[in-house]
């Protein structure tokens, strides 16, 4: 192996492990220097609020990708939870939110059964719900946007806890819970082992099917929570728009954060920073008068670069 090839792989490893932190710092410095009104409390608050749903969904996606899977249905699950809120909000915010999250749990278990027990490839299994889930949401909502006025429910999207937006607090809580799940529980160790080598894990007696079912259920529950928060922030249920392309943002955040698509590893803090990076990229481009479609193309370019770096590292 030549010195040049060794240096390149070391660089690829460093970028995959720490590149997301460097990129966030670089974007912050760029915006401080060149973006008007960036250094304000209101702007930082807005950025964190908008990044929170992506962060929550990405945490669930990180668990799935850690098992060498993928969940393309997270946006549809968000739409489905949003569509259910207006139907049950008359019974109170708590029942409405609970039903929306239970719907996410059912959707996740559906994905898990297809992947774990029927042996269907994750990309195919979740693609079915990507299409069917949003279609069901539109049917439930009768294809229309519904304004919501319950102040207790809307507090989830606009309220504060000790001066911190509720959605940001919830994103932080879920990040801590997922970090504890991965670092302190047998389930986390089993998840990583299954992602590293599913066949060997089965031979070793690990509960592969049960773990996969749980992982997809957790991912969908987190997506449903993100759908509830997005609905509350918008003060409206709009299944046609809520969660649209969320799967792209979540996968990008996970991969950029250092979790390889080949599984066997989950980077929780990296995933959180990846979600923040995606929001900063989008906000930076928009604030400099570039269309939102440019941000989507930038996300696509970022994920291609992240996958290439992961490939370089795996070939070391």
N, C-alpha and C positions, 0 to 999 in steps of 0.2 A: 504494500500500500504506500503510495507516494505521500510526501509531506503535505502537498497541496490538497489531496483528497481527504487526508486526516483533518486538516484545518477546516475544510468545507463542512465536514460532518460535525465537527465540534461547534462550528458556527450555527449549523442547522439545529443542533440540540439546544444551544443557548437560546436561539430565537423561539423555539417551540416552548421552552420552559419559562422564559422571561420576556419574550418579545411583546406580549400583550401589555405588560406593565410599562415598558419603554414607549410603546405606541400611545398609550393613554397620556403619559407625561408629555410626549411630543405634541399631541393634539391640544392639550391644555395650554402649553407654552405658545403654540401657534395662535390659538384663539385669544389669549391674553394680549399678544402683540398686534394681531391684525383684525380681530373681530370687535366691532363696536358694541358697547354695553354687555360684554361677556362677563366681566367681573362684578356681577351683582347678585345679591341674595335671591332675588326673584328668578333670575336665569338659572342658577344652580338648582333651585327648587324644582323648576320646570323640567330640567334635564333628568333629575333623579326620579321624578314622578313618571316621566315617559319611559325611563329605562326599567322601572320596577316590574311591569308585566313581562317584559322580555327576560329579565333576570329569573323570575319565578318559573317561567316555562323552561328556560335553559337549564335550570337545576334538575328538573325532571328529565330533560333530554340527555343530560350528562350521564345519568344513571343508565338510561337505555343504551346510549352509545358505549358505555363502559362494558356492556354485555355483548358488544359487537353487533348491536342492532341499531334501529333508527325508527322514529315515530313521526310520520308525515301528517298525522291527523290532529296535531295539537291545536292548530288554528280552527279546525272544524269543531273541536271540543269546546273551545272558547265561544264560538258562535252558538253552539247548542246550549251552553249554560246561559248565555245572554238572552236567547229566545225564551227560556223557561222563566226567567225572573218576572216579567210582567204578568204571567199567568197566575202566579202564587203570591205576589207581593201584597195582595189584598188580605192575606192571612197573617201578614207581618213579615218584616225583613228576615228574621231568623229562619222560618220555614222556607221562604223563597230561596235563600242562600243555600240552605241544607239540601233542598231538592236539586238545585243546580249542581252542587258538588257531587251528590249521589249519582246524577246523570253522568258526570265525568268518570266516576268510579266504574259504572257499568260499561261505559265506552272503553275504558282502559282494560277491564277484564275481558271484554270481547277481543281486543287486540291481543292480549296475553294468551288467551285460549288458542287463537289462530296460530300464534308463533310457537308457543311452548308445547301444546298438545296435538296440534294438527300439522306441525312442521312446516308451515308456510313461511316463506321468506319475509322478514319484517317489512321491507320496502313495499312488498305486494300487499301484505295484510293491512298495513296502515294506510296504504293508498286507497283501499276500498272505503275506509271511514273518512278519509280526506274528502272524497267526492260525496258519499252518502250522508255523512254527518252534517255538512253544511246544507245539503239539500233538505234534510229533515228539519234543520233549524229554520230554513226559509218557509217550509210548510207550516211549522208550528206558529211562526210569526205572521203567516199569511202574506209574506213578502213585503212587509211594511215596517217602517221605523216607529217605535213607540216611545213617547216621552214619559219619563218617570219623575215623580214628585215627592216620594216618601223621604223626609229629611233624614231619618235614621239610616236608611239604605244609602242615600247620597253621601253621607258622612264618610263612608268607606272610600269614596273617591276624592272627596274635597276636604276631609277633616284632618286634624293633627293630633298627635300624641306627644305631649311635652314639646310642642313646636316642630315636630317632625311629621311629614305627611304619612297618613295611615298606610298607604301602599308601600312606601319606602320601609316603614317599620316591619311590615309583613314580609317583604323581600329579605330583610335582614334576619328575621326570625327563621324563615325557611332555609336560608343559607347556613345558619348555625345548626339547624336540625339535620340537614343533609350532611354537613361536615361531621357531626357526631355519629350519624348513621354509618358513614364510610370509615371513620377512624376508630370508632369505639365498639362496634357491634359485630357479631358473627355474620350477620346478613351482609354487611359491607365487604367483609373478607371473602365471603362466598361469591358475591357479585363480581369482584375483581378476578377471582379464580375462574369463574365461568367464562368471563370475557376473554381471559388469556388462553384457555383451552377447554372448550365445552365438553369434548369427548372424554378427556382425562378427568374432568370434574365429575362426570357421571360415573366413571369407573371407580372413582374414589368415594362414591357414596353421597356426594353433595346433592341437595334437593334442587336440581337444575330447573325442572319444570315449575315448581312452586316459586322459586326465586324469580324466574322470568315473568311469571304471571304477576307477581307483586311489583316488579319494576315497571311494567307497563301500566299497572293500576295507579301507582304513585305518580307517574308522569302525567297521566290524564287528569288526576285529581288536581295537581298543581296547575295544569292548563285551565281547568274549570275555575279555580280560584282567580287566575289571571283574567278570565272572562268576566267574572263578577266584578273585579276591581275596575276593569276597563269600562264596563257598563255603568258603574257608579260614577266614574270620572266624566263620562260623556253625558250623564243624566238622561240616557236613552238606550233602548235596546235596538241594535242595528245588526242583525245576523249577517247581512250582506257585506259588512265592512269589518266588524270586530274579528280580530284574529287573522285577517287576510295576510298571507305570506309570513305569518309568524314562524312557521316551520323553518323558513330560510334564515331568519334572524336568530332563532334558537340554536340551530345547527352551527351557524357561523360562530356564535358566541362560545359554544362548547369547544369547537375545534381550535379556534384562535386561542382559547384559554389553556390549551395544552393537552386536552383529552383526545387521544388518537381514535380515528374511526375504526381501527382494528381491534379496539376493546382492550380490556385488561388493566385499565387505569382510569381514574376519575379525578379531575382537578377542580375542586369546588371553588376556591378563591379565584383561580384562573377563569372559571366560567362566569363568576360575578363581574370580574374586570372585563371579560369579553363582551358581556351585555352592555356595560358602560361604554366600551369602545364603539360598539355598533351605534349607540345613541349619539355619541359625540361625532362620529363620522357623518351621520345623517344631519345632525344639527349644524355642523360646520358647513356642509355643502349648501344647505338651504339658506343659512344666514349670508352666504356669499352669492345668493341669487341663482343657484343651480337647481333644476327641478328634482323632485323626489325620485324620479326614475334614475337619475344619476347616482343617487345613494344606493339604489338597488343594484346597479351595475358595480358599484364600489364594493358592496357586500359580496357579490359573486367573485370578484377578483381577489378579495381577501381570503375567502374560503379556499379558492384554488391554490393560493400561495401557502396557506396553512397546511393543506393536504400534501403539497409538495415537500414542505419541510418535514412533515411526519414521515414521509416516504424516505427522505434522505437519512433520517435518524434510524429508521428500522433497518436500513441497509448497511449500517455502520459495522 
